[in-house]
Amino acid sequence: MHAPLIYRGEDLDVNLKCHLLVENIISVELKAVDSITPIFEAQLMTYMKLLKSPKGLMFNFNCLNIVHEGKRSFVNEYYKNLKP
């Protein structure tokens, strides 16, 4: 999904693409890397902010056990607006 970037009213032509956006709530980023670095976390948090999604999931497929090692969850300031 294309993530729009608007700065001072101008739509900037950038190529930011979130892998999946589920129900406009969960941004999903897929990786196959040796380790998740802070830049990957910042990338997902940026997509979450641009798409106004309160939750984010990152999956790293380059691990032995994706449930225990390869999954991370994130929330941002939009999370508090979710209805229970």
Secondary structure per residue as TSV (DSSP state, phi and psi in degrees):
chain	resnum	aa	ss	phi	psi
A	1	M	-	360.0	133.5
A	2	H	B	-72.0	129.4
A	3	A	-	-100.0	112.7
A	4	P	-	-70.9	142.1
A	5	L	E	-122.5	109.7
A	6	I	E	-112.3	124.0
A	7	Y	E	-126.2	119.4
A	8	R	T	51.3	43.5
A	9	G	T	81.8	-3.7
A	10	E	E	-103.2	130.1
A	11	D	E	-81.1	109.4
A	12	L	E	-79.4	136.4
A	13	D	-	-85.0	85.6
A	14	V	-	-120.1	159.4
A	15	N	-	-105.8	65.4
A	16	L	-	-97.4	123.0
A	17	K	B	-131.3	119.5
A	18	C	-	-81.4	137.8
A	19	H	S	-63.6	-48.7
A	20	L	E	-142.4	144.8
A	21	L	E	-129.2	114.8
A	22	V	E	-100.6	117.7
A	23	E	T	52.4	29.9
A	24	N	T	55.0	24.6
A	25	I	T	-122.6	-41.5
A	26	I	E	-116.7	119.4
A	27	S	E	-91.1	131.8
A	28	V	E	-119.1	128.6
A	29	E	E	-118.2	130.9
A	30	L	E	-110.3	133.3
A	31	K	E	-134.0	160.4
A	32	A	-	-142.6	73.9
A	33	V	-	-128.0	164.7
A	34	D	S	-64.2	-39.2
A	35	S	S	-153.6	152.6
A	36	I	-	-83.3	120.9
A	37	T	-	-102.8	165.6
A	38	P	H	-57.9	-29.0
A	39	I	H	-66.5	-34.5
A	40	F	H	-68.4	-38.9
A	41	E	H	-64.7	-42.0
A	42	A	H	-64.0	-36.6
A	43	Q	H	-60.9	-48.5
A	44	L	H	-64.3	-42.9
A	45	M	H	-62.7	-34.8
A	46	T	H	-65.6	-45.8
A	47	Y	H	-59.8	-42.4
A	48	M	H	-60.2	-42.5
A	49	K	H	-69.1	-45.3
A	50	L	H	-64.7	-37.0
A	51	L	H	-90.9	-2.3
A	52	K	T	56.0	38.9
A	53	S	-	-97.3	129.8
A	54	P	S	-77.9	-18.6
A	55	K	E	-125.3	151.7
A	56	G	E	-141.5	144.8
A	57	L	E	-128.8	135.7
A	58	M	E	-120.8	128.7
A	59	F	E	-117.0	129.1
A	60	N	E	-111.1	113.9
A	61	F	-	-84.0	-2.9
A	62	N	S	-96.1	65.0
A	63	C	S	-154.3	167.4
A	64	L	S	-77.4	-37.3
A	65	N	-	-133.1	102.4
A	66	I	T	-64.9	-30.1
A	67	V	T	-68.4	-42.1
A	68	H	T	-93.9	-32.9
A	69	E	T	-109.1	-29.7
A	70	G	S	-105.4	13.2
A	71	K	E	-127.3	134.1
A	72	R	E	-133.5	143.7
A	73	S	E	-113.4	147.4
A	74	F	E	-138.0	151.0
A	75	V	E	-135.9	160.0
A	76	N	-	-135.2	-165.0
A	77	E	G	-65.2	-19.9
A	78	Y	G	-76.0	-14.2
A	79	Y	G	-62.1	-36.3
A	80	K	G	-67.0	-17.6
A	81	N	G	-87.6	-3.9
A	82	L	-	-70.4	140.9
A	83	K	-	-86.5	139.9
A	84	P	-	-66.6	360.0
